[in-house]
Amino acid sequence: MRITTIGIWGGYPNKNEATSSFLLEHEGFRCLVDCGSGVLAAVQNYTELRHLDAAVISHYHPDHVADIGVLQHAAMVGMQLKEWETPFPIYGHDRDSAMFESLSYKGVTEGRPIDVSRDMQIGPWHVSFCETIHPVYCLALKFTADGKSVVFTADTEWTDELVLFSKDAQLLVSEANLYEKYVGIIKGHMSGSQAGQLAAQAGAKELWLTHLPQYGDIEEILEAAQKTYGGNVQFAKIGQTVEI
C-alpha cells in the first residue's frame, strides 16, 4: 500500500498548496482521502484525475470538501470525452443529508453512505470508522490491506476510542492543529503532544502529523509530539510517499 501526501494544512491552504489530503494506492486502485481547498490541483502532480477510482470524505467542513464541486466538473468533462469511468464513487456519512446528497451530481459522481457501525470494502481495502470529537460529525478512517493498516484521525480532540481504533497501525496520520497552550481552549482538535500520546498508546509504528496551523512556529508541534512518542514521527510532507 502506498500513501502520498497531497496537502497538510488545516482551515485553509498556504499559497500554492492544499488542505490536509492523502492519496492511497494499492493493486492499481487509487483512493483520495478528503478533497478540500487546493486538493484537485495538487493531486494531479501524482496521478491523472481520470485514474482516480474513489474518494472518501471524513466530514463536511470546507477544508475537507471544498474541491468536491470541481472534482465533479472534472468527472463530467471526463465522461463527455469518454475518458472517465462514471459514476465516480464518493464515500461520506449521511448524518448531514444535504451535504451527503451533494456528493451525487448529474450521474457523474455518486454519494455512497458510510455507517460508523459497519465496515466497508473500498477497492482492495477493508475500511473501518470511528466517530471523533469535532464541532460537526466526523469519522476517523482505517484502511487495511494484506494485514497492514493506515489510520487517519481526521479532525478531532482527544478521545480514548481512537487508541483502540489505531491499535498497531503501521502508519498513524494524526491531526495536530494545536499548540500546547491552546489545549482545552480550542475545541475539536489535538496538539502535538496528544498526537504523540495517541501513537504511543496505540503502538503505532510511525506517526505523521497533519492538519497543521498556518501561524506560529510549527516546529513546536513536532517537538511536543517527540516528547510523548518515541517512534518515528514527522510532519507529513507534501509529495512524500511511503510504502507499507
N, C-alpha and C positions, 0 to 999 in steps of 0.2 A: 504494500500500500504506500502510495506517495502522497505527501501533503505539501502544498506550496502556499506560502503566504501571499495574499493579494493586497490586503490593507491591514493597518494596525491601529487606526485611530478611533476613539470614542466620540460621539456627539456630531462631529463634522470632520472632514479630511483636511490635512495640511495641503499646501499648494502642490498640485500635480500628483497627489496621492489619493488614497481611498480609506474609507472607514473599514473597521475590522471585518475581514472576509478571508476564506480559505478555499482552495481547490483540492479536492480529493480525487485520486485516480487509482484504479485497480482493475486488472483484467480488461483494459480498454474502455472502462466506464468512467466518465468524468462527472463529478457532482460538485456544485458550487454551494458553499455554506455561507448564507446571508448575502444580501445583494443591496448594500447601502450606497451612499453617495460616492461616485467615482469608480465603483467596482467594475462596471461593464467595460469601461475604457481600459482599466488596469489588467483585467483578466486576459485581454487579447494579447498581452505580452507572452502568454504561456500556452494558449490554445485558441484556435478559431472558434468563434461563438457557435457555429453550426456543429461543432464537435462536442459541445456540452450535451449531457444526457439528462440532467435533472438539477434542481435547486432545492435546498432545504432552508427554511426560514425559522429562526429561533423565536422571533417576536416582531411586532409591527411598529416599533419606533422607526422614525425616518432613517436613522443611521444604519438600519438593517434592511430597509425595503425601498429606499429612495430610487434605486435604479430598476425596480421591477417593471415600471412602465416602459422604459427604453429597452429592457430585455424583451418585453412583449412586442415592441415595434420591430426589433431585430428578428424575432421569430416570424412575424407577419411578412417581412420582406423576404426572409429565407424561404418561407412557404411559397410565395409568389414566384420566386426564382427556382423552385423545386430543389433547393439545396438544404433544406432544413426538415427534419422529420418531426411532424407535429401530430397531435398536440404535445407540447413540451410540458412535462410534469413539474409543478412547483408545490412542494410539501409545506404545510403550515397548519397551526392549530385553528380550530373553528370557534374558539371562545369569543372572538370578535367576528361576528358573522359578516359585517360589511367588508372588513379587510380581507377575510378569507375569500369571499365571493369575488373580490377584485383580482385575485390570483388567476382567475379564468378570464380569457379575453378572446372573443371572436373566433373561437375554435383553434387558436394557435397556441394557447397555453391552457393548462388545466390544473386548477387547485385540487390537491389531494389532502384529505384531513389527517392530522396527527392526533392520536389519543395517547396521553401520557401513560395510561394503564396497559397499553398494548404495543408490543414490539412490532417492527415492520421489516420487510426485506426491500431494500432500495438498491437496485443493481446487485453488485456482489456483496453488499454489506448487510449484516444484521444490525439494525439501528434501534436503540432504546432511548428513553427520555426520562428526564427528571425535572419537576417543577422547581423553579428558582424563586428567589425573593427579589422582586423588582416592581416598580410602580404599575406596570402592565403585566398581564400573564405572559410568562416567558419560560422556555424549555431549554435545559442543557441537553446536549446530544452526545451519544456514544456510538461510534461506528466500529464494528468488529468484523474482521475477515481473517481467515486462516489462524484463528486463535489469538490474534493481536488486536488491540483496541486503541483508538484515539478518542479523547473526551474533550468536548468544547463546553466550557461552563456557561457560555453566553453571558448575559448581564445578570448579576446577582450580588447581593450581600452575602455574608457568611451564613451557611446553613449546613447542619450536620449531615443532612441527607446526601450532600454531594460527596462526602467522604466515602461512603459505601458505593455510591454510583461510580466513582472514579477509581475504585479499587484495582490496583496492579495495572493501570493503563501504561502502555508503552510510551505514550505522549499525552500529557495534560496541557491543553491550551486554555489558560485561565485569564479572565479579565483581571486587570489590576489598574483601575481607573483612579484610585485614591492615594493621596499622600497620607502618611500615618496620622497627621494632625486632624484629618477630616473623618476618621473612623468614628461612627456613632453620630456624626453631624450630618453628613451627606448620605442619604439612604439609597439602597438599591445597587451598591457597588462594593467591591473589595479593594483592599490595599495590597501592596507587595508582600507584606509580612503574612497576611491572611492567605494569599495565593500560595506562598511557600508552605504555610502550615497545612493547607489542603493537600498539596503534593506529598508532603512528608507523611501525614496520617493515612493517606490513600496508598502509599507505597508506589507512587508513580515513578517510572524510570527516567522521565525527562519532563521539564516544565518550560513552556513558552508563555511569556506574558504579552497580552494584547489588550485592545480597547483602551489605549493609553491617552492621558490628558495632553493637551497642546500647550499647557502652561507649566512653569516651574522647571526644575532640573529632574528629568525622569530617571537619571541615574540613581536618585534616592530610592525610587521604587524597586529597582533591581537590587540595590544593596540591602533593602529591607527583606526582600524575598530570600536572599542568600543567607540571612541570619536565621531563618526558620526552616530552610530546606537545604540539606547537604548534598543533593544530587546536582545534575547538570541543569542549570537554569539560565535562561537568556531571554532577551526581548525577541519576539517574533520579528524577523527582518523581511522586509518586502522583497519578494523574489526568492527567498530562501526555500529550499526543498529538502525534505528528509524522507528516507525510505524506512518503513518499519515492517 
